[in-house]
């Protein structure tokens, strides 16, 4: 009897999908009981108003964190999207050259004049001038070249099975963020009959971007002008409001707010003579 792995995807749970959502999925066929998963996240701006609509604000996220939690499996060491491979060495090319420039010139002038002196003898008088001149110039040209390749990712791998999502152009998250190929590879424990990989999308109050809807007279603008510290209080209150709207189980140990989850389950099934059980085949066809 042989074994094979069967993957199923749960329906993503995104209670505040007007602000953000997440979904993970398998990206390729299972190979050697390992499988790769992809992840797609989407972000948008939402409006929050007080009870009497006296004022309202636009809420966006500056950044968010995605985390993968595994059961009876683990995230493979290699193949993680957004890994920042740092160079093991840095090479700098330095070159210099010296140039010696010189110029010299010589000139002379000789003149004569005759006159009659005592005794009627001609006594010539000679007048000569000679000059030589020159200057030497020395110059040093120095050139230094440095080359380093740098790539900025919107999804950056972090320790602990986490990825930071931040826009590379805008200050706030907006639109769809997805790795080009896959997020990571999951290695299953063959001693266990089943397991899962669950993704969590969360943020912190400091990741909130708050913008007043009205341009004048808003409470938030007055708070920011008169007491800048109160803006942090406003962020905390809005974060508490979003946490209360979210039925997902929250972890208040570090203040994070979970706004979405998605899960992939796997199960090891036995087959006879390498052939699938017809009931499993029909089940797979329904999933496709």
VEXVEXBA-838931 format. One line per 5 residues: number of its first residue (from 1); their letters; for each residue x negated, y, z of C-alpha. Coordinates in nm, 3 decimals, decimal comma. Each point is the difference from the previous one (the first is absolute). Layout:
BEGIN
NUM> a> X:Y:Z; ...
//
This chain:
BEGIN
1> xxxxx> 0,000:0,000:0,000; -0,118:0,350:-0,086; 0,083:0,339:0,149; 0,090:0,327:-0,157; 0,077:0,344:0,134
6> xxxxx> 0,332:0,176:-0,052; 0,029:0,378:0,036; 0,316:0,193:0,080; 0,044:0,375:0,033; 0,230:0,152:0,260
11> xxxxx> 0,204:0,309:-0,081; -0,202:0,307:0,104; 0,132:0,195:0,298; -0,028:0,374:-0,067; 0,255:0,178:0,221
16> xxxxx> -0,122:0,350:-0,095; -0,055:-0,067:-0,368; 0,077:0,363:-0,081; -0,340:0,082:0,152; -0,208:-0,312:-0,069
21> xxxxx> 0,025:-0,367:-0,092; -0,229:-0,301:-0,037; 0,018:-0,338:-0,171; -0,258:-0,278:-0,033; 0,013:-0,276:-0,261
26> xxxxx> -0,215:-0,278:-0,143; -0,209:0,107:-0,298; -0,117:-0,334:-0,142; 0,046:-0,373:0,025; -0,125:-0,185:0,304
31> xxxxx> -0,356:-0,131:-0,035; -0,156:-0,234:0,252; 0,275:0,087:0,248; -0,100:0,367:-0,003; 0,215:0,270:-0,153
36> xxxxx> -0,040:0,369:-0,080; 0,256:0,258:0,100; 0,074:0,343:-0,140; 0,159:0,294:0,176; 0,195:0,298:-0,125
41> xxxxx> 0,090:0,304:0,208; 0,209:0,302:-0,089; 0,030:0,335:0,176; 0,233:0,296:-0,024; 0,091:0,321:0,182
46> xxxxx> 0,312:0,013:0,216; 0,195:0,282:0,164; 0,083:0,000:0,371; 0,243:0,252:0,148; 0,125:0,073:0,349
51> xxxxx> 0,356:-0,080:0,101; 0,150:0,337:-0,092; -0,218:0,043:-0,312; -0,148:0,318:0,144; -0,333:-0,100:-0,148
56> xxxxx> -0,150:-0,291:-0,192; -0,345:-0,119:-0,096; -0,155:-0,209:-0,276; -0,201:-0,297:0,128; -0,282:-0,167:-0,190
61> xxxxx> -0,281:-0,236:0,095; -0,362:0,103:-0,044; -0,115:-0,359:0,031; 0,123:-0,340:0,114; -0,147:-0,334:0,104
66> xxxxx> 0,084:-0,345:-0,131; -0,091:-0,308:0,204; 0,019:-0,372:-0,079; 0,067:-0,240:0,287; -0,042:-0,372:-0,067
71> xxxxx> 0,132:-0,316:0,167; -0,187:-0,330:-0,046; -0,205:0,172:-0,270; -0,255:0,276:-0,037; -0,107:0,276:-0,236
76> xxxxx> -0,292:-0,113:-0,216; -0,327:0,182:0,046; -0,038:0,102:-0,363; 0,239:0,146:-0,252; 0,158:0,270:0,214
81> xxxxx> 0,129:0,300:-0,191; -0,164:0,333:0,080; -0,318:-0,145:0,150; -0,269:0,268:0,013; -0,322:-0,186:-0,080
86> xxxxx> -0,283:0,219:0,120; -0,338:-0,023:-0,186; -0,276:-0,188:0,178; -0,261:0,249:-0,121; -0,019:0,349:-0,148
91> xxxxx> -0,246:0,090:-0,276; -0,112:0,358:-0,067; -0,221:0,088:-0,296; -0,237:0,291:0,057; -0,235:0,138:-0,268
96> xxxxx> -0,224:0,306:-0,023; -0,233:0,145:-0,262; -0,262:0,274:0,000; -0,078:0,225:-0,295; -0,311:0,218:-0,029
101> xxxxx> 0,028:0,298:-0,231; -0,295:0,228:-0,078; -0,069:0,284:-0,239; -0,326:0,188:-0,059; -0,113:0,274:-0,235
106> xxxxx> -0,331:0,177:-0,080; -0,070:0,323:-0,179; -0,302:0,224:-0,063; -0,076:0,333:-0,148; -0,340:0,144:-0,096
111> xxxxx> -0,060:0,355:-0,122; -0,308:0,206:-0,088; -0,088:0,369:-0,013; -0,324:0,163:-0,130; -0,156:0,325:0,115
116> xxxxx> -0,326:0,202:-0,031; -0,197:0,025:0,312; -0,330:0,157:0,092; -0,272:-0,042:-0,260; 0,249:-0,047:-0,282
121> xxxxx> 0,038:-0,363:0,070; 0,333:-0,152:-0,052; 0,113:-0,164:0,322; 0,306:-0,213:-0,053; 0,237:-0,046:0,284
126> xxxxx> 0,208:-0,313:0,020; 0,332:-0,040:0,173; 0,142:-0,345:0,043; 0,300:-0,134:0,185; 0,102:-0,359:0,046
131> xxxxx> 0,291:-0,144:0,183; 0,116:-0,351:0,068; 0,319:-0,089:0,172; 0,222:-0,296:0,068; 0,272:-0,132:0,239
136> xxxxx> 0,091:-0,348:0,118; 0,354:-0,106:0,087; 0,097:-0,315:0,180; 0,355:-0,132:0,023; 0,147:-0,308:0,160
141> xxxxx> 0,322:-0,153:-0,123; 0,179:-0,234:0,234; 0,297:-0,218:-0,087; 0,198:-0,227:0,230; 0,282:-0,226:-0,103
146> xxxxx> 0,256:-0,174:0,219; 0,285:-0,220:-0,108; 0,273:-0,156:0,210; 0,328:-0,149:-0,111; 0,301:0,068:0,221
151> xxxxx> 0,357:-0,122:-0,041; 0,290:0,127:0,206; 0,281:-0,248:0,061; 0,355:0,085:0,096; 0,010:-0,333:0,186
156> xxxxx> -0,308:-0,051:0,218; -0,076:-0,322:0,188; -0,054:0,031:0,375; -0,100:-0,253:0,267; 0,267:-0,211:0,165
161> xxxxx> 0,195:-0,086:-0,315; 0,102:0,362:-0,054; 0,008:0,236:-0,298; 0,021:0,379:0,009; 0,226:0,158:-0,263
166> xxxxx> -0,083:0,360:-0,090; 0,048:0,191:-0,325; -0,321:0,089:-0,183; 0,147:0,316:-0,153; 0,284:0,130:0,217
171> xxxxx> -0,001:0,069:0,372; 0,316:-0,207:0,049; 0,113:-0,343:-0,110; 0,247:-0,001:-0,285; 0,089:-0,276:-0,244
176> xxxxx> -0,129:-0,354:-0,042; -0,328:-0,143:0,133; -0,107:-0,348:-0,103; -0,338:-0,177:-0,041; -0,105:-0,068:-0,357
181> xxxxx> -0,021:-0,377:0,043; 0,085:-0,133:0,345; -0,020:0,115:0,360; -0,178:-0,303:0,147; -0,023:-0,377:-0,006
186> xxxxx> 0,159:-0,216:0,271; -0,173:-0,322:0,104; 0,239:-0,246:0,162; -0,070:-0,248:0,279; 0,055:-0,346:-0,147
191> xxxxx> 0,049:-0,143:0,348; 0,319:0,203:0,034; 0,315:-0,080:-0,198; 0,116:0,360:-0,028; -0,113:0,357:0,047
196> xxxxx> 0,054:0,356:-0,119; -0,149:0,336:-0,085; 0,189:0,309:0,119; -0,069:0,358:-0,100; 0,073:0,305:0,214
201> xxxxx> 0,012:0,357:-0,121; -0,041:0,261:0,273; -0,119:0,353:0,073; -0,081:0,223:0,296; 0,162:0,333:0,096
206> xxxxx> -0,318:0,181:-0,107; 0,057:-0,135:-0,353; 0,322:0,200:-0,038; 0,014:0,305:-0,223; 0,283:0,237:0,095
211> xxxxx> 0,116:0,282:-0,222; 0,293:0,233:0,081; 0,270:0,017:-0,263; 0,069:0,373:0,045; -0,282:0,244:-0,057
216> xxxxx> 0,093:0,241:0,279; 0,145:-0,021:0,345; -0,043:-0,372:0,051; -0,066:-0,134:0,343; -0,301:-0,201:-0,115
221> xxxxx> -0,162:0,305:-0,159; 0,050:0,202:0,317; -0,147:-0,280:0,207; -0,302:-0,020:-0,224; -0,055:0,377:0,014
226> xxxxx> 0,063:0,059:0,369; -0,121:-0,327:0,150; -0,192:-0,222:-0,241; -0,006:-0,281:0,256; 0,375:-0,035:-0,026
231> xxxxx> -0,033:-0,132:-0,356; -0,153:-0,315:0,146; 0,297:-0,022:0,234; 0,234:0,031:-0,299; -0,186:-0,282:-0,177
236> xxxxx> 0,033:-0,217:0,308; 0,374:0,066:0,020; 0,051:-0,078:-0,368; -0,208:-0,315:0,036; 0,219:-0,105:0,291
241> xxxxx> 0,306:0,066:-0,214; -0,137:-0,222:-0,278; -0,087:-0,268:0,252; 0,355:0,002:0,134; 0,139:-0,035:-0,352
246> xxxxx> -0,218:-0,304:-0,057; 0,134:-0,332:0,137; -0,336:-0,171:-0,053; -0,188:-0,108:0,307; -0,246:0,276:0,083
251> xxxxx> -0,337:-0,007:0,169; -0,034:0,303:0,225; -0,346:-0,092:0,123; -0,172:0,238:-0,239; 0,296:0,210:-0,116
256> xxxxx> 0,035:-0,154:-0,345; 0,338:0,000:-0,175; 0,075:-0,307:-0,212; 0,224:0,093:-0,293; -0,008:-0,317:-0,212
261> xxxxx> -0,081:-0,371:-0,004; -0,026:-0,271:-0,264; -0,077:-0,371:0,036; -0,117:-0,299:-0,203; 0,045:-0,351:0,141
266> xxxxx> -0,178:-0,315:-0,104; 0,074:-0,366:0,062; -0,200:-0,313:-0,077; 0,205:-0,274:-0,160; -0,095:-0,353:-0,091
271> xxxxx> 0,051:-0,139:-0,349; -0,015:-0,355:-0,127; -0,263:-0,092:-0,264; -0,067:0,366:-0,063; 0,355:0,059:-0,124
276> xxxxx> 0,234:0,254:0,147; 0,313:-0,100:0,179; 0,297:0,082:-0,227; 0,170:0,187:0,282; -0,307:0,222:0,039
281> xxxxx> -0,018:0,054:-0,376; 0,361:0,122:-0,011; -0,064:0,226:0,294; -0,300:0,155:-0,176; 0,203:0,055:-0,317
286> xxx> 0,261:0,190:0,199; -0,272:0,222:0,147; -0,134:0,079:-0,347
//
